[in-house]
Amino acid sequence: MDDLSLYHPSCPTDGVLLREVGAGWECPECGRFESAMSGPLPPEFDGPGIHGG
Ligand SMILES: [Zn+2]
């Protein structure tokens, strides 16, 4: 089961798992900050179906 709560990005610089901070993710190694609101988001809805059929 895919769960967005299990989404845990890693640092593109050193590959270290980012730690969750207030508004995104932060690398404990180099301090790189990744906003949780930026970047390519996976498609949550792949077609009509939210309102049922
Ligand atoms: Zn890093």
N, CA, C, O and the ligand as a Tripos MOL2 file, in Angstrom:
@<TRIPOS>MOLECULE
protein
  213   211    54     0     0
PROTEIN
NO_CHARGES

@<TRIPOS>ATOM
      1 N           0.8420   -1.1980    0.0000 N.3       1 MET1
      2 CA          0.0000    0.0000    0.0000 C.3       1 MET1
      3 C           0.8760    1.2460    0.0000 C.2       1 MET1
      4 O           1.7430    1.4100    0.8580 O.2       1 MET1
      5 N           0.6430    2.1030   -0.9550 N.am      2 ASP2
      6 CA          1.3770    3.3600   -0.9700 C.3       2 ASP2
      7 C           0.6990    4.3510   -0.0300 C.2       2 ASP2
      8 O          -0.5200    4.5240   -0.0280 O.2       2 ASP2
      9 N           1.5430    4.9880    0.7620 N.am      3 ASP3
     10 CA          1.0010    5.9650    1.7030 C.3       3 ASP3
     11 C           1.8860    7.1930    1.6900 C.2       3 ASP3
     12 O           3.1040    7.0960    1.8370 O.2       3 ASP3
     13 N           1.2660    8.3500    1.5130 N.am      4 LEU4
     14 CA          2.0410    9.5840    1.4450 C.3       4 LEU4
     15 C           2.7830    9.8420    2.7480 C.2       4 LEU4
     16 O           3.7970   10.5400    2.7620 O.2       4 LEU4
     17 N           2.2820    9.2860    3.8330 N.am      5 SER5
     18 CA          2.9290    9.5070    5.1210 C.3       5 SER5
     19 C           4.2530    8.7590    5.1970 C.2       5 SER5
     20 O           5.0980    9.0350    6.0480 O.2       5 SER5
     21 N           4.4100    7.8030    4.2820 N.am      6 LEU6
     22 CA          5.6440    7.0380    4.2840 C.3       6 LEU6
     23 C           6.6840    7.6530    3.3530 C.2       6 LEU6
     24 O           7.8180    7.1830    3.2700 O.2       6 LEU6
     25 N           6.2750    8.7160    2.6510 N.am      7 TYR7
     26 CA          7.1850    9.3630    1.7160 C.3       7 TYR7
     27 C           8.3250   10.0100    2.4780 C.2       7 TYR7
     28 O           8.1120   10.8680    3.3340 O.2       7 TYR7
     29 N           9.5230    9.5930    2.1600 N.am      8 HIS8
     30 CA         10.6750   10.1510    2.8610 C.3       8 HIS8
     31 C          11.7840   10.4020    1.8360 C.2       8 HIS8
     32 O          12.4850    9.4770    1.4290 O.2       8 HIS8
     33 N          11.9330   11.6660    1.4250 N.am      9 PRO9
     34 CA         12.9240   12.0020    0.4090 C.3       9 PRO9
     35 C          14.3420   11.9260    0.9550 C.2       9 PRO9
     36 O          14.5610   11.9760    2.1650 O.2       9 PRO9
     37 N          15.2810   11.8070    0.0580 N.am     10 SER10
     38 CA         16.6840   11.7880    0.4480 C.3      10 SER10
     39 C          17.4070   12.9560   -0.1920 C.2      10 SER10
     40 O          16.9510   13.5170   -1.1880 O.2      10 SER10
     41 N          18.5240   13.3110    0.3840 N.am     11 CYS11
     42 CA         19.2960   14.4460   -0.0980 C.3      11 CYS11
     43 C          19.9100   14.1130   -1.4590 C.2      11 CYS11
     44 O          20.5860   13.0950   -1.6100 O.2      11 CYS11
     45 N          19.6680   14.9850   -2.4530 N.am     12 PRO12
     46 CA         20.2260   14.7440   -3.7930 C.3      12 PRO12
     47 C          21.7330   14.9510   -3.8250 C.2      12 PRO12
     48 O          22.4020   14.5770   -4.7890 O.2      12 PRO12
     49 N          22.2590   15.5480   -2.7670 N.am     13 THR13
     50 CA         23.6960   15.8190   -2.7330 C.3      13 THR13
     51 C          24.4860   14.6480   -2.1780 C.2      13 THR13
     52 O          25.4780   14.2220   -2.7680 O.2      13 THR13
     53 N          24.0440   14.1340   -1.0460 N.am     14 ASP14
     54 CA         24.7960   13.0600   -0.3980 C.3      14 ASP14
     55 C          23.9660   11.8000   -0.1730 C.2      14 ASP14
     56 O          24.4780   10.7920    0.3150 O.2      14 ASP14
     57 N          22.6880   11.8590   -0.5290 N.am     15 GLY15
     58 CA         21.8700   10.6650   -0.4480 C.3      15 GLY15
     59 C          21.3980   10.3290    0.9590 C.2      15 GLY15
     60 O          20.8460    9.2540    1.1910 O.2      15 GLY15
     61 N          21.6140   11.2500    1.9030 N.am     16 VAL16
     62 CA         21.1790   11.0120    3.2700 C.3      16 VAL16
     63 C          19.6770   11.2730    3.3820 C.2      16 VAL16
     64 O          19.1590   12.2170    2.7860 O.2      16 VAL16
     65 N          19.0010   10.4510    4.1330 N.am     17 LEU17
     66 CA         17.5720   10.6490    4.3270 C.3      17 LEU17
     67 C          17.3280   11.9760    5.0290 C.2      17 LEU17
     68 O          17.9430   12.2830    6.0510 O.2      17 LEU17
     69 N          16.4150   12.7570    4.4570 N.am     18 LEU18
     70 CA         16.1030   14.0530    5.0390 C.3      18 LEU18
     71 C          15.2090   13.8600    6.2490 C.2      18 LEU18
     72 O          14.4280   12.9130    6.3310 O.2      18 LEU18
     73 N          15.3470   14.7800    7.1790 N.am     19 ARG19
     74 CA         14.4760   14.7350    8.3510 C.3      19 ARG19
     75 C          13.3530   15.7350    8.1640 C.2      19 ARG19
     76 O          13.5340   16.7980    7.5710 O.2      19 ARG19
     77 N          12.1900   15.3730    8.6820 N.am     20 GLU20
     78 CA         11.0240   16.2190    8.4920 C.3      20 GLU20
     79 C          11.0960   17.4330    9.3920 C.2      20 GLU20
     80 O          11.3260   17.3320   10.5970 O.2      20 GLU20
     81 N          10.8920   18.5890    8.7700 N.am     21 VAL21
     82 CA         10.8410   19.8300    9.5340 C.3      21 VAL21
     83 C           9.5050   20.5010    9.2670 C.2      21 VAL21
     84 O           8.6530   19.9530    8.5670 O.2      21 VAL21
     85 N           9.3260   21.6850    9.8250 N.am     22 GLY22
     86 CA          8.0350   22.3590    9.7530 C.3      22 GLY22
     87 C           7.4200   22.4130    8.3650 C.2      22 GLY22
     88 O           6.2840   21.9810    8.1710 O.2      22 GLY22
     89 N           8.1610   22.9400    7.4020 N.am     23 ALA23
     90 CA          7.5740   23.1870    6.0750 C.3      23 ALA23
     91 C           8.2000   22.3300    4.9970 C.2      23 ALA23
     92 O           8.0150   22.5990    3.8100 O.2      23 ALA23
     93 N           8.9280   21.3150    5.3820 N.am     24 GLY24
     94 CA          9.5460   20.4890    4.3550 C.3      24 GLY24
     95 C          10.5030   19.4790    4.9610 C.2      24 GLY24
     96 O          10.2020   18.8340    5.9650 O.2      24 GLY24
     97 N          11.6680   19.3550    4.3250 N.am     25 TRP25
     98 CA         12.6310   18.3630    4.7510 C.3      25 TRP25
     99 C          14.0110   18.9970    4.8190 C.2      25 TRP25
    100 O          14.3510   19.8690    4.0200 O.2      25 TRP25
    101 N          14.7890   18.5480    5.7750 N.am     26 GLU26
    102 CA         16.1160   19.1080    5.9420 C.3      26 GLU26
    103 C          17.1360   17.9850    6.0540 C.2      26 GLU26
    104 O          16.8970   16.9680    6.7050 O.2      26 GLU26
    105 N          18.2870   18.1910    5.4010 N.am     27 CYS27
    106 CA         19.3410   17.1890    5.4560 C.3      27 CYS27
    107 C          20.1900   17.3920    6.7090 C.2      27 CYS27
    108 O          20.7220   18.4800    6.9280 O.2      27 CYS27
    109 N          20.3180   16.3540    7.5270 N.am     28 PRO28
    110 CA         21.1060   16.4680    8.7590 C.3      28 PRO28
    111 C          22.5990   16.5260    8.4660 C.2      28 PRO28
    112 O          23.3940   16.8520    9.3470 O.2      28 PRO28
    113 N          22.9760   16.2150    7.2490 N.am     29 GLU29
    114 CA         24.3940   16.1850    6.8950 C.3      29 GLU29
    115 C          24.8800   17.5360    6.3880 C.2      29 GLU29
    116 O          25.8220   18.1130    6.9320 O.2      29 GLU29
    117 N          24.2210   18.0410    5.3290 N.am     30 CYS30
    118 CA         24.6840   19.2770    4.7130 C.3      30 CYS30
    119 C          23.7370   20.4410    4.9610 C.2      30 CYS30
    120 O          24.0290   21.5780    4.5910 O.2      30 CYS30
    121 N          22.5940   20.1510    5.5950 N.am     31 GLY31
    122 CA         21.6760   21.2270    5.9220 C.3      31 GLY31
    123 C          20.8140   21.6590    4.7620 C.2      31 GLY31
    124 O          20.1390   22.6860    4.8360 O.2      31 GLY31
    125 N          20.8270   20.8970    3.7010 N.am     32 ARG32
    126 CA         19.9990   21.2360    2.5440 C.3      32 ARG32
    127 C          18.5310   21.1570    2.9200 C.2      32 ARG32
    128 O          18.0930   20.2230    3.5930 O.2      32 ARG32
    129 N          17.7830   22.1480    2.4740 N.am     33 PHE33
    130 CA         16.3600   22.1730    2.7780 C.3      33 PHE33
    131 C          15.5430   21.9480    1.5210 C.2      33 PHE33
    132 O          15.7570   22.5940    0.4950 O.2      33 PHE33
    133 N          14.6100   21.0280    1.6190 N.am     34 GLU34
    134 CA         13.7060   20.7690    0.5100 C.3      34 GLU34
    135 C          12.2830   21.0580    0.9610 C.2      34 GLU34
    136 O          11.7820   20.4770    1.9250 O.2      34 GLU34
    137 N          11.6410   21.9830    0.2270 N.am     35 SER35
    138 CA         10.2720   22.3110    0.5810 C.3      35 SER35
    139 C           9.3370   21.1740    0.2000 C.2      35 SER35
    140 O           9.4570   20.5840   -0.8740 O.2      35 SER35
    141 N           8.4250   20.8830    1.0800 N.am     36 ALA36
    142 CA          7.4900   19.7910    0.8130 C.3      36 ALA36
    143 C           6.4810   20.1870   -0.2610 C.2      36 ALA36
    144 O           5.7670   19.3440   -0.8040 O.2      36 ALA36
    145 N           6.4350   21.4960   -0.5600 N.am     37 MET37
    146 CA          5.4600   21.9810   -1.5260 C.3      37 MET37
    147 C           6.0580   22.1180   -2.9260 C.2      37 MET37
    148 O           5.3470   22.4710   -3.8680 O.2      37 MET37
    149 N           7.3430   21.8470   -3.0710 N.am     38 SER38
    150 CA          7.9850   21.9780   -4.3660 C.3      38 SER38
    151 C           8.4110   20.6250   -4.8910 C.2      38 SER38
    152 O           8.3280   19.6110   -4.1990 O.2      38 SER38
    153 N           8.8600   20.6340   -6.1040 N.am     39 GLY39
    154 CA          9.2910   19.3880   -6.6960 C.3      39 GLY39
    155 C           8.1480   18.6610   -7.3590 C.2      39 GLY39
    156 O           6.9800   18.9830   -7.1410 O.2      39 GLY39
    157 N           8.4900   17.6840   -8.1660 N.am     40 PRO40
    158 CA          7.4740   16.9020   -8.8810 C.3      40 PRO40
    159 C           6.6770   16.0430   -7.9120 C.2      40 PRO40
    160 O           7.2240   15.1990   -7.2010 O.2      40 PRO40
    161 N           5.3890   16.2770   -7.9030 N.am     41 LEU41
    162 CA          4.5320   15.4960   -7.0250 C.3      41 LEU41
    163 C           3.9500   14.3170   -7.7890 C.2      41 LEU41
    164 O           3.6210   14.4470   -8.9680 O.2      41 LEU41
    165 N           3.8220   13.1900   -7.1480 N.am     42 PRO42
    166 CA          3.2200   12.0230   -7.8070 C.3      42 PRO42
    167 C           1.7440   12.2560   -8.0360 C.2      42 PRO42
    168 O           1.0860   12.9100   -7.2280 O.2      42 PRO42
    169 N           1.2160   11.7320   -9.1210 N.am     43 PRO43
    170 CA         -0.2120   11.8960   -9.4330 C.3      43 PRO43
    171 C          -1.0740   11.1910   -8.3970 C.2      43 PRO43
    172 O          -1.0350    9.9690   -8.2510 O.2      43 PRO43
    173 N          -1.8520   11.9930   -7.6850 N.am     44 GLU44
    174 CA         -2.6970   11.3980   -6.6530 C.3      44 GLU44
    175 C          -3.9610   10.8050   -7.2730 C.2      44 GLU44
    176 O          -4.5050    9.8000   -6.8140 O.2      44 GLU44
    177 N          -4.4050   11.4850   -8.3530 N.am     45 PHE45
    178 CA         -5.6210   11.0280   -9.0000 C.3      45 PHE45
    179 C          -5.3410   10.7880  -10.4720 C.2      45 PHE45
    180 O          -4.8950   11.6940  -11.1750 O.2      45 PHE45
    181 N          -5.5870    9.6220  -10.9260 N.am     46 ASP46
    182 CA         -5.2940    9.2800  -12.3030 C.3      46 ASP46
    183 C          -6.5760    9.1160  -13.1000 C.2      46 ASP46
    184 O          -6.7820    8.1140  -13.7850 O.2      46 ASP46
    185 N          -7.4220   10.1090  -12.9960 N.am     47 GLY47
    186 CA         -8.6600   10.0550  -13.7510 C.3      47 GLY47
    187 C          -9.8510   10.3670  -12.8660 C.2      47 GLY47
    188 O          -9.7270   10.4680  -11.6460 O.2      47 GLY47
    189 N         -10.9980   10.5190  -13.4940 N.am     48 PRO48
    190 CA        -12.2210   10.8050  -12.7380 C.3      48 PRO48
    191 C         -12.5870    9.6540  -11.8300 C.2      48 PRO48
    192 O         -12.4480    8.4850  -12.1900 O.2      48 PRO48
    193 N         -13.0440    9.9950  -10.6780 N.am     49 GLY49
    194 CA        -13.3840    8.9320   -9.7400 C.3      49 GLY49
    195 C         -13.5580    9.5070   -8.3480 C.2      49 GLY49
    196 O         -13.9940    8.8240   -7.4220 O.2      49 GLY49
    197 N         -13.2030   10.7990   -8.2190 N.am     50 ILE50
    198 CA        -13.3220   11.4540   -6.9200 C.3      50 ILE50
    199 C         -14.7900   11.5800   -6.5360 C.2      50 ILE50
    200 O         -15.1720   11.4020   -5.3790 O.2      50 ILE50
    201 N         -15.6160   11.9000   -7.5650 N.am     51 HIS51
    202 CA        -17.0320   12.0900   -7.3170 C.3      51 HIS51
    203 C         -17.8220   10.8200   -7.5980 C.2      51 HIS51
    204 O         -19.0530   10.8180   -7.6340 O.2      51 HIS51
    205 N         -17.0870    9.7640   -7.7910 N.am     52 GLY52
    206 CA        -17.7760    8.5170   -8.0810 C.3      52 GLY52
    207 C         -18.2180    8.4660   -9.5260 C.2      52 GLY52
    208 O         -17.9770    9.4070  -10.2820 O.2      52 GLY52
    209 N         -18.8500    7.4020   -9.9150 N.am     53 GLY53
    210 CA        -19.2310    7.2480  -11.3150 C.3      53 GLY53
    211 C         -20.6900    7.0520  -11.5240 C.2      53 GLY53
    212 O         -21.1380    6.9090  -12.6620 O.2      53 GLY53
    213 ZN         22.7430   16.5310    2.2830 Zn       54 ZN54
@<TRIPOS>BOND
     1     1     2 1
     2     2     3 1
     3     3     4 2
     4     3     5 am
     5     5     6 1
     6     6     7 1
     7     7     8 2
     8     7     9 am
     9     9    10 1
    10    10    11 1
    11    11    12 2
    12    11    13 am
    13    13    14 1
    14    14    15 1
    15    15    16 2
    16    15    17 am
    17    17    18 1
    18    18    19 1
    19    19    20 2
    20    19    21 am
    21    21    22 1
    22    22    23 1
    23    23    24 2
    24    23    25 am
    25    25    26 1
    26    26    27 1
    27    27    28 2
    28    27    29 am
    29    29    30 1
    30    30    31 1
    31    31    32 2
    32    31    33 am
    33    33    34 1
    34    34    35 1
    35    35    36 2
    36    35    37 am
    37    37    38 1
    38    38    39 1
    39    39    40 2
    40    39    41 am
    41    41    42 1
    42    42    43 1
    43    43    44 2
    44    43    45 am
    45    45    46 1
    46    46    47 1
    47    47    48 2
    48    47    49 am
    49    49    50 1
    50    50    51 1
    51    51    52 2
    52    51    53 am
    53    53    54 1
    54    54    55 1
    55    55    56 2
    56    55    57 am
    57    57    58 1
    58    58    59 1
    59    59    60 2
    60    59    61 am
    61    61    62 1
    62    62    63 1
    63    63    64 2
    64    63    65 am
    65    65    66 1
    66    66    67 1
    67    67    68 2
    68    67    69 am
    69    69    70 1
    70    70    71 1
    71    71    72 2
    72    71    73 am
    73    73    74 1
    74    74    75 1
    75    75    76 2
    76    75    77 am
    77    77    78 1
    78    78    79 1
    79    79    80 2
    80    79    81 am
    81    81    82 1
    82    82    83 1
    83    83    84 2
    84    83    85 am
    85    85    86 1
    86    86    87 1
    87    87    88 2
    88    87    89 am
    89    89    90 1
    90    90    91 1
    91    91    92 2
    92    91    93 am
    93    93    94 1
    94    94    95 1
    95    95    96 2
    96    95    97 am
    97    97    98 1
    98    98    99 1
    99    99   100 2
   100    99   101 am
   101   101   102 1
   102   102   103 1
   103   103   104 2
   104   103   105 am
   105   105   106 1
   106   106   107 1
   107   107   108 2
   108   107   109 am
   109   109   110 1
   110   110   111 1
   111   111   112 2
   112   111   113 am
   113   113   114 1
   114   114   115 1
   115   115   116 2
   116   115   117 am
   117   117   118 1
   118   118   119 1
   119   119   120 2
   120   119   121 am
   121   121   122 1
   122   122   123 1
   123   123   124 2
   124   123   125 am
   125   125   126 1
   126   126   127 1
   127   127   128 2
   128   127   129 am
   129   129   130 1
   130   130   131 1
   131   131   132 2
   132   131   133 am
   133   133   134 1
   134   134   135 1
   135   135   136 2
   136   135   137 am
   137   137   138 1
   138   138   139 1
   139   139   140 2
   140   139   141 am
   141   141   142 1
   142   142   143 1
   143   143   144 2
   144   143   145 am
   145   145   146 1
   146   146   147 1
   147   147   148 2
   148   147   149 am
   149   149   150 1
   150   150   151 1
   151   151   152 2
   152   151   153 am
   153   153   154 1
   154   154   155 1
   155   155   156 2
   156   155   157 am
   157   157   158 1
   158   158   159 1
   159   159   160 2
   160   159   161 am
   161   161   162 1
   162   162   163 1
   163   163   164 2
   164   163   165 am
   165   165   166 1
   166   166   167 1
   167   167   168 2
   168   167   169 am
   169   169   170 1
   170   170   171 1
   171   171   172 2
   172   171   173 am
   173   173   174 1
   174   174   175 1
   175   175   176 2
   176   175   177 am
   177   177   178 1
   178   178   179 1
   179   179   180 2
   180   179   181 am
   181   181   182 1
   182   182   183 1
   183   183   184 2
   184   183   185 am
   185   185   186 1
   186   186   187 1
   187   187   188 2
   188   187   189 am
   189   189   190 1
   190   190   191 1
   191   191   192 2
   192   191   193 am
   193   193   194 1
   194   194   195 1
   195   195   196 2
   196   195   197 am
   197   197   198 1
   198   198   199 1
   199   199   200 2
   200   199   201 am
   201   201   202 1
   202   202   203 1
   203   203   204 2
   204   203   205 am
   205   205   206 1
   206   206   207 1
   207   207   208 2
   208   207   209 am
   209   209   210 1
   210   210   211 1
   211   211   212 2
@<TRIPOS>SUBSTRUCTURE
     1 MET1         2 RESIDUE 1 A MET
     2 ASP2         6 RESIDUE 1 A ASP
     3 ASP3        10 RESIDUE 1 A ASP
     4 LEU4        14 RESIDUE 1 A LEU
     5 SER5        18 RESIDUE 1 A SER
     6 LEU6        22 RESIDUE 1 A LEU
     7 TYR7        26 RESIDUE 1 A TYR
     8 HIS8        30 RESIDUE 1 A HIS
     9 PRO9        34 RESIDUE 1 A PRO
    10 SER10       38 RESIDUE 1 A SER
    11 CYS11       42 RESIDUE 1 A CYS
    12 PRO12       46 RESIDUE 1 A PRO
    13 THR13       50 RESIDUE 1 A THR
    14 ASP14       54 RESIDUE 1 A ASP
    15 GLY15       58 RESIDUE 1 A GLY
    16 VAL16       62 RESIDUE 1 A VAL
    17 LEU17       66 RESIDUE 1 A LEU
    18 LEU18       70 RESIDUE 1 A LEU
    19 ARG19       74 RESIDUE 1 A ARG
    20 GLU20       78 RESIDUE 1 A GLU
    21 VAL21       82 RESIDUE 1 A VAL
    22 GLY22       86 RESIDUE 1 A GLY
    23 ALA23       90 RESIDUE 1 A ALA
    24 GLY24       94 RESIDUE 1 A GLY
    25 TRP25       98 RESIDUE 1 A TRP
    26 GLU26      102 RESIDUE 1 A GLU
    27 CYS27      106 RESIDUE 1 A CYS
    28 PRO28      110 RESIDUE 1 A PRO
    29 GLU29      114 RESIDUE 1 A GLU
    30 CYS30      118 RESIDUE 1 A CYS
    31 GLY31      122 RESIDUE 1 A GLY
    32 ARG32      126 RESIDUE 1 A ARG
    33 PHE33      130 RESIDUE 1 A PHE
    34 GLU34      134 RESIDUE 1 A GLU
    35 SER35      138 RESIDUE 1 A SER
    36 ALA36      142 RESIDUE 1 A ALA
    37 MET37      146 RESIDUE 1 A MET
    38 SER38      150 RESIDUE 1 A SER
    39 GLY39      154 RESIDUE 1 A GLY
    40 PRO40      158 RESIDUE 1 A PRO
    41 LEU41      162 RESIDUE 1 A LEU
    42 PRO42      166 RESIDUE 1 A PRO
    43 PRO43      170 RESIDUE 1 A PRO
    44 GLU44      174 RESIDUE 1 A GLU
    45 PHE45      178 RESIDUE 1 A PHE
    46 ASP46      182 RESIDUE 1 A ASP
    47 GLY47      186 RESIDUE 1 A GLY
    48 PRO48      190 RESIDUE 1 A PRO
    49 GLY49      194 RESIDUE 1 A GLY
    50 ILE50      198 RESIDUE 1 A ILE
    51 HIS51      202 RESIDUE 1 A HIS
    52 GLY52      206 RESIDUE 1 A GLY
    53 GLY53      210 RESIDUE 1 A GLY
    54 ZN54       213 GROUP 0 **** ****
